[in-house]
Amino acid sequence: MRIPVPTGAQAIRWSTVLAVATVAAVAGWVSYDHCLAVVRSHGEAGPVARLYPATVDGLIFAASMVLLDSARRKVPAPALARWLLAAGIAATLTVNVLSGVRYHFLGAVVAAWPALALVGSYELLMALVRGSAARPVPAVVQASQPAPADVPEAVRLAHLAAQAAGEPVSQRQLAERFGVSRRQVSQALAHLNGHAPAEPMVG
């Protein structure tokens, strides 16, 4: 069994995802703690106080996911999602500033930083996902449509060329480009790994 080796582009992408996720996790925990302190100091207690901060960062998550879904489907994003994302960002910044304002200006700045880091990290992660979803098929896959009998070989060549360029394409992208099913693409690529003999593609 051959173990796939990550390409340079994949290594960069996944290391970036790991770094962003780590920063987001730490900043999210600190932001939650700040928000909880503010909520408790303004009259809430018990389970309500512990759950309240989730409504702030949860709103950011929900609005961002709607924007991400719109980007993946290539449709205009709802205006409400943009407004709610802005409201969530404003809310998390406000509660973090309030948690540090008793220590004057520098205290407010220090307290606000985790909120900025959380929002920034989350939006960077969404940008990576959106970029991956919208990543164009390499030019080698956009060659002229081959004759039906040449499709398996064209699929294999496109797959190899994309890997060599450090921009591997999915079976779905190959299937859409060459007008065949994903099962047919899988059959064509299986020959490269020695799993099956090369066979003509049939519809």
ABEGO torsion letter per residue (X at the ends): XBBBBBBAAAAAAAAAAAAAAAAAAAAAAAAAAAAAAAAAAAGBBEAAAAAAAAAAAAAAAAAAAAAAAAAAAGBBBBAAAAAAAAAAAAAAAAAAAAAAAAAEAAAAAAAAAAAAAAAAAAAAAAAAAAAAAABBBBAAAABBBBBAAAAAAAAAAAAAAAAAAGBBBBAAAAAAAAGBBAAAAAAAAAAAAGABBBBBBBX
